[in-house]
């Protein structure tokens, strides 16, 4: 697999993560959806590392954007809890 393949897969995962994050679902449903995607990303990192010695896991994880959206969702939830909303 090449960089082009990794970039396309990361873009697809990022798109799916944005859909989950932006949905009208409950916090728990969004959180579980993003957690599932995060696990998928980790599984892909393990597999892709076997296919290409130049594969950069950190770049791929960042490009997928799942962890960033999950953290943002958790931060919003924590802020709402702290403010009594």
Secondary structure, DSSP 8 states (H G I E B T S, - for coil): --HHHHHHHHHHHHHHHHHHHHSS--HHHHHHHHHHHHHHHHHHHHHHHHH-TT--HHHHHHHH-HHHHHHHHHHHHHHHHHTT-
